[in-house]
Amino acid sequence: MAYRDLSEFIAALEEKGELKRIPFEVDPVLEITEFADRAVKSGGPALLFEKPKGSAIPVFINGFASARKMEIALEVASVEEIAGRIVEILETRMPEGLIGKIKMLPRLAEMGSFFPRTLSQAPCQEIVSGEEFSLFDLPVLQCWPEDAGRFITLPLVFSRNPDTGRRNCGMYRMQIFDGRTAGMHWQTHKQGAEHYRRSRHHGRARMDVAVAIGADPATMYSAILPLPPDLDEMMIAGFLRQSPVEMIRCRSCDLEVPANAEIVLEGYVEVGETRTEGPFGDHTGYYSLAGEYPVFHLTCATHRVRPIYAATIVGPPPMEDFYMGKAVERIFLPLMRLQLPEVRDIAMPAEGVFHNLMLVSIRKSYPGHARKVMHAIWGLGQAMFTKCIVVVDEDVDVQNVREVAWKALNHIDPERDIQFTLGPVDSLDHASRLQDYGSKMGIDATRKWPGEGFTRPWPGEIKMSEEVKRRVDALWKRAGL
Ligand SMILES: Cc1cc2nc3c(=O)[nH]c(=O)nc-3n(C[C@H](O)[C@H](O)[C@H](O)COP(=O)(O)O)c2cc1C
């Protein structure tokens, strides 16, 4: 049974020994970060701060901050199960004959049941606040010492494509400027930014934006997924939780939000208005620089009678977002293989903070194959940001970074095997020559072929024979080792 809301998820974590309640006062300014950072780095539990200083609303953090918590969040024994369900759907072919078609019906019905539903009443609207509501009523964190202020770090930001009418939900941090306005940090490549550009193109003065904070975990998680434009995150959330997401119409704007949200901030962004946002201690482990971003204006806040404020912190890896990203890597691999069936596996090690490093193993079939894969990845949605791609042969386990470093470094002639290219880079890249534009590097660390101009012999990998290993197993004991 899918979690009805955030409280049910918190209860499940608690039941499994994965939650710690903090019953005394802790300051959302810096102190909660220090707790959350230590907890994630020591494999500790999710945290529920029952008395954050300055607010009556508890703070929940680190709900996704380990592989185990991701599994509890998505109600699976392993996130590979979700990848398996995707493969099943992708492999579904139109069956032969009437019986086969009838057998398909339950699957089609199951897929139909992922679509969101709209309710007429919702827990997230138990309280509808007026002008008196201030964003400072929320226990919003200041995460790191040099942050420009307090930031909402786990918001589900909803907007609508003015051309297609389709909704988008993305996770974009929001810096509180004052009681009624906040920064809207959608980076230029993201769907919120695209909706904003289209609104400007159509000459609209305003763009409706609604922000949900805290919901069932699959719905929260869906906001970070790198989906193609116009694919509804709420439908994917329905697929993940295997139950439709229930939505409710906002009170003051033309958008819907998850009915089970804890807190909803309804409002708009004025087209053309920007304000300096940041710096913010970011998931690169560095402060992202201040930049100009649109301003969110609050028109109406709604919430539960006793809401919980959901947050995360990012910073020097690994943090909670690493585990969220690792699950994305596993869940999206089958979809990537749809385009690139030669890809065996991919890994994005924590130190690469997602966009800096992707390790890819391939079944190499023709000269130049590794370079074809690099270019395809640079053309694949948000994988375009990947600063460094290392392509290895299929016998290399890319989940084992030491093995990749050992084999890749052995296999390259740097001048020959490194491919540089230029293109869009992650907005958080502080080393690129320009904001959002810079170079990327691919390393072809596959075994080189004569067809690639390599005619020298290629040595075999050193491995002891199984027979000798077995003999020494016995001798080992005899030697008292
Ligand atoms: C904790 C967390 C915070 C994030 N903050 C931002 C942000 O401030 N701005 C941004 O553009 N992307 C941010 N992202 C990444 C986006 O949520 C992600 O790229 C998502 O796929 C964007 O959705 P979209 O493709 O619908 O725009 C964040 C991700 C996580 C996990």
The ligand as an SDF file (V2000), in Angstrom:
LIG
                    3D

 31 33  0  0  0  0  0  0  0  0999 V2000
   17.9460   18.4890   -3.2740 C   0  0  0  0  0  0  0  0  0  0  0  0
   17.9350   18.9730   -4.6790 C   0  0  0  0  0  0  0  0  0  0  0  0
   17.9610   20.3290   -4.9640 C   0  0  0  0  0  0  0  0  0  0  0  0
   17.9340   20.7950   -6.2680 C   0  0  0  0  0  0  0  0  0  0  0  0
   17.9570   22.1430   -6.4940 N   0  0  0  0  0  0  0  0  0  0  0  0
   17.8880   22.6000   -7.7660 C   0  0  0  0  0  0  0  0  0  0  0  0
   17.8390   23.9960   -8.0130 C   0  0  0  0  0  0  0  0  0  0  0  0
   17.8960   24.8160   -7.0990 O   0  0  0  0  0  0  0  0  0  0  0  0
   17.7470   24.4110   -9.3100 N   0  0  0  0  0  0  0  0  0  0  0  0
   17.6810   23.5280  -10.3630 C   0  0  0  0  0  0  0  0  0  0  0  0
   17.5600   23.9680  -11.5020 O   0  0  0  0  0  0  0  0  0  0  0  0
   17.7340   22.1860  -10.1500 N   0  0  0  0  0  0  0  0  0  0  0  0
   17.8220   21.7060   -8.8780 C   0  0  0  0  0  0  0  0  0  0  0  0
   17.8650   20.3700   -8.6430 N   0  0  0  0  0  0  0  0  0  0  0  0
   17.8470   19.4470   -9.7860 C   0  0  0  0  0  0  0  0  0  0  0  0
   16.4780   19.3420  -10.4040 C   0  0  0  0  0  0  0  0  0  0  0  0
   15.4990   19.1010   -9.4390 O   0  0  0  0  0  0  0  0  0  0  0  0
   16.4580   18.2640  -11.4650 C   0  0  0  0  0  0  0  0  0  0  0  0
   17.3620   18.6300  -12.4810 O   0  0  0  0  0  0  0  0  0  0  0  0
   15.0820   18.0200  -12.0620 C   0  0  0  0  0  0  0  0  0  0  0  0
   15.1520   16.9660  -13.0000 O   0  0  0  0  0  0  0  0  0  0  0  0
   14.5390   19.2550  -12.7290 C   0  0  0  0  0  0  0  0  0  0  0  0
   13.2670   18.9850  -13.1930 O   0  0  0  0  0  0  0  0  0  0  0  0
   12.7760   19.4950  -14.6270 P   0  0  0  0  0  0  0  0  0  0  0  0
   13.5140   18.6660  -15.6440 O   0  0  0  0  0  0  0  0  0  0  0  0
   11.3160   19.2110  -14.5960 O   0  0  0  0  0  0  0  0  0  0  0  0
   13.1040   20.9340  -14.7210 O   0  0  0  0  0  0  0  0  0  0  0  0
   17.8950   19.8760   -7.3310 C   0  0  0  0  0  0  0  0  0  0  0  0
   17.8700   18.5100   -7.0670 C   0  0  0  0  0  0  0  0  0  0  0  0
   17.8910   18.0530   -5.7660 C   0  0  0  0  0  0  0  0  0  0  0  0
   17.8760   16.5810   -5.4990 C   0  0  0  0  0  0  0  0  0  0  0  0
  1  2  1  0
  2  3  1  0
  2 30  2  0
  3  4  2  0
  4  5  1  0
  4 28  1  0
  5  6  2  0
  6  7  1  0
  6 13  1  0
  7  8  2  0
  7  9  1  0
  9 10  1  0
 10 11  2  0
 10 12  1  0
 12 13  2  0
 13 14  1  0
 14 15  1  0
 14 28  1  0
 15 16  1  0
 16 17  1  0
 16 18  1  0
 18 19  1  0
 18 20  1  0
 20 21  1  0
 20 22  1  0
 22 23  1  0
 23 24  1  0
 24 25  2  0
 24 26  1  0
 24 27  1  0
 28 29  2  0
 29 30  1  0
 30 31  1  0
M  END
$$$$
